[in-house]
């Protein structure tokens, strides 16, 4: 038919050109900030897909195939999966308030703040788009094609939180501050190696349980957003998808509270833990240069004279005596969500 099959066969030159391109891509993906950005993006996406999906089941079936407990389990185990996704890369914060607190307390450099938050926001936005596409026909059927924020057929609450009628704006603000403070307080306890941390390998499950506990016990008043990355990007998505400006004006312009209150609450919760618990947690006494104790056999090794050329061997000193004391929450899996 006049077509040369060789047109569809990669030439030697094209294969050589693709090699450097792939190498550059791999080099970029290996960079620390890029890996952490992608880790926050993926972990937040996973958490939000499971969380928003559980809300969709609850709303669109009039609680026939979902429940308030199901929503809390969806977000709780969603956080657990997110921690497994990125815990050893970025710490799987999945929460701009936690990232802010980590930076403010010197645990994460400020240069990483925009990288983490951008990854979280994009992951949350993409998760909202995913849930909208998956449940599009159900949303249209439930709402009759009319996308509303309030009323018996409201569907905006699938994606973001809204202030209920029994709450005022400022009571809701204080509620969000308190709940996020409790979150950060417990996260520090879970990851404090000098106190009573979660067992190694169970941190993800324990943190997911914490989210579920906050929801079932304290989440009724404001929907426990406790996370700007959970609330603001989905709100922008609903604005763009057809719900309109009411997503920002509803509840006396409630939209800014889940953005401002959680960082304030998380910072206060972190400070309270460090003051009341962190500074009192037991730590190893510092080892002096004049004597080193082999802890397994309680053998004290005296210093050698300056003229001696022999050094302490690994058998003479236990590993614990030469490693610096581990800082609070400095494990690979740090405070998150």
N, C-alpha and C positions, 0 to 999 in steps of 0.2 A: 504493500500500500504506500510505498515511498518513504516509510519510516525506518530509520536505522536503529536496530536494537541496541547498538552501542551507545546511543544517546542516554540510555537509562543505566548504564554501567559506570560506576565511579572510576574516574581516571586516576592515574598515579599521582598527578599534580594536585587533584582535588583532595585525595587522601592525605597528601603531605601537608596541604594547607589546613585541613581539619585538625591535624595533630596538635599544632601550637595553640589553636583556639581552645581545644579541650583541656590542654595543659593550663592555659590561663584561667579557664573557668574553675578547674580544680584548685588552683592556687588561691583564687578569690574565696572559694568556699571554705578553705582551710584557715582563713584569717579569723582571729578570735572574735572580733566584733560581728562579723558576718555569721559565724556559727551561733553566737548568742542571739542575734536578731532572728535567725531562722528557728532557733529553739523556742524563743518566746512566741513567735508566730504560730508554730505548730502546736505547742502545748495549750495556748489560749484557744486556738481553733477547736481542738479536741474537747476541751472543757466546755466551751460554749455550745458546740453542737449537741452534746449530751444534755446540757442544762436547758437550753431553749427547746429542745425536742420534748423534754419532759413537761415543760410548761404548755407547749402546743397540745399535747395529749390531754392535759387537764382542762384547757380552755375550750378546745374545739369539740370535745365530746361531752361537755357539761358534767365533767368529773365521772363519766361512766367508764372510761378507760384510763383514768388518771386520778390523782389525788394530791393533796398538799404534801403528804409524806412522800409521794412519788417524785414531786418536784425537788424536794430536799435531797432525796437519794440520787436523783439525776445530776444535780450540781455537785453533791459530795463525791460521788464516784467519778464524775467527770474531772474533778480536781485530782483525784487519785491517778487517773489515767494520764493527765497532763504532767504530773510530777514524774511518773515513769517515763514519759516522753522526753523530758528535758532536764531532769533533776541534776544530772552530773555535768551538764553543759553550761546552763545559765542559772541554775537554781530553781527554774520553773516558777518564777514569781507569779505570772499571769494576772498581775494586779499592780496598777500604777501606784497605788497607795503604799504597797509593800516595797516597791522599787524606790519610791521617794524616801521612805523611812530608812532603807538600807543605805542610801546615799547620804542622807542627813546625819546618820550616826557613824559614817566613815567606813561602812562595810563594803560598799561598792563605789568606785570612782564616779564622780558626777558626769564624766564624759560618756558613760554608758547609759545614763538616764534616758536621753532621747532615743537611743537605739532600742532599749528594752520596751519603752512605751510605744514607739512606732510599731514594733513587732506585735505587741499585745493588741493595739488598736486595729491593725490590719487583720489579724487573726479573728478578732471578735466581729469585725465587719463582714468578713467572708463567711463566718459561721452563720450570721444573720441571713445573708443571701442564700446560703445552702438550705437553711430551714424554710425560708420563704418558698424556694423552688420545690422542695420535697412536699410541703403541705399546702401548695398553692390552691389546688382544687378544693381541699377541705376548708381553707380560709374563705374562698369564694362562696362555697355552699353554706357555711355557717353564718357569714355576714350578709348574704344576699347580694354580694358584689359591692357593698358599701363599707369602705374601710374607716372605722371610727375608733376614737380613743376612749370614750366613755359610753355607758349604756349596756343593756343586756347582750348586745351583739358586738361588743368592743373586742378588737383583736390586737390592738397595739401593745397590750400588756403581755403578749407572748414574747416580745423582744426586749422591752425596757420596763423599769419600775415606775409606778405612778402613785401619788399620794392618795390614800383612801379618805372618805368623807369625815371620819372621826378624828383625823389628825390635822393639826395646823402645820404651816410651813416650818416654823422654828422648832416645834416639838419633833417634827420629822428630822430636822437638822441634828438636834441633840441625840436622837435615836441612832442615826447613822454614825455619829462620832463615837457613841458608846459601843455599838456593835463592832465597829472596826477596831476600836481599842481592845476589846476582848479578843478579837482575832489575832492581833499582833502580840498581845500579852501571852497567849497560849502558843503561838508559833515560836516565840523565843524560848519558852519552856520546853517545847518538843525538841528543839535543836541545840539546847544548851548542854554541851559535853561535860561541863563542870557541875551539873546538877543531876537531874534524873531524866535523860532524854529518851526518846523512843528507841527501841531496839534497832540495831542496824538492819536495814532492809524493810522495816515496817513503817518508815516515816511517811510514805505516800498514803498508806491506808489510814494512819492516825490523823493526818491532816485532812483527808477526805471526811473522816468521822467528825472532826472538829467543825467543818462547814455544815454538815448535816445537823449537828447539835445546835449550832447557832440558828439555823433555819427553823427547826421544830420548836425551839424554846423562845426565840426572840424575834422571829421574822415576820410576824403578822402585821406590825404597824406600818412598815415601809417597804416590805418585800426584800429586806436586807441586801441592798445593792452592794454595799461595803467594798466597792471596786469601780473606779472610773472606767477601767477598761472593759468591764462587763456591761456598763449602762450607756455610756455616751456613743460609742460606735453604732450599736443597734438602733439607737434613737435617730442618728443621722440616716441610717439605712431606711427606717420607716418613713422619715421625711421625704426621702427621694423616691420611695416605692409607692407613694400615693396617699399616705395618711395625713400629709400636710403639716402646716405650722402648729397645729394643736398639740403635737407631740412635745413642743417646747413650752407652750403657754398653759397647758393643763396643770391643775394643782397649784395655782398662784406661781407659775413659772418654776415648777419643781426641778426642772432639768439640771440646774446648776448644783443642787445639793449633793447628789451622788458623785459629783466631780470634786467639790471642795471639802465636804465633811470627812470622807474616808482618809485622805492624807493627814488631816489634822488628828483624827482619832488614832490612826496607826502610829503616828509619831508620839502621841501622849502615852499610848499603851506600851510602846517600846521603852520610853523613858522610865515609866513606872516600874517595869520589870527590872531594868538595870539598877534602879535605886533600891528597891525593896528586896530583890532576889539576887540579881546578877552580882552585886558587889559583895554578897555574903556567901556565895557558893564556894565550896571547898576547892582549893587548888593545891598542886604539888609545891612543897617548899623549894625555893631556888637552890640549885646545887652550887657550891662554891668551888673555886679553883684549887683550894688547898686540900680538899678531900673529896673523893668520889666513892659512893657506896654502891656495891654490887648488890642489888636489892633482893635477888633470889636467895643469897646465902649470907646477907648482912656482913659482907667482908669490906672493910675500909682500906682503900689503897692510898698510902701516903705519897705525897709528891716526891719525885726523884730530884736529885741535885741538878743544878744547871749544867753540870759537866756530863751528865748521863745522856747518851744518844738514843736509848731505847724509848719507844712510845708505848702508850697504853694500847693493848690489842683489843679486838672486839670481845674476846673472852673475859677481859678484865672489867669491862664496863657494860652495864645493861643498856639496851636501846633507849629505855625510858629516861635514862640519866643524861643522854646527849641530845635529845630532841627538845625543842622549845615547847613550853606549855601551849596547848592549843587554845586559840581565842574562842570566845563565845560564838557559837553558831558558825564556825569556820569550816564545817564539813562540806563535802561536795554537794550535799543536799541542804540548802539553806532555807531561811524563812521564805515563804511563798504564798501564793494566792492572795 
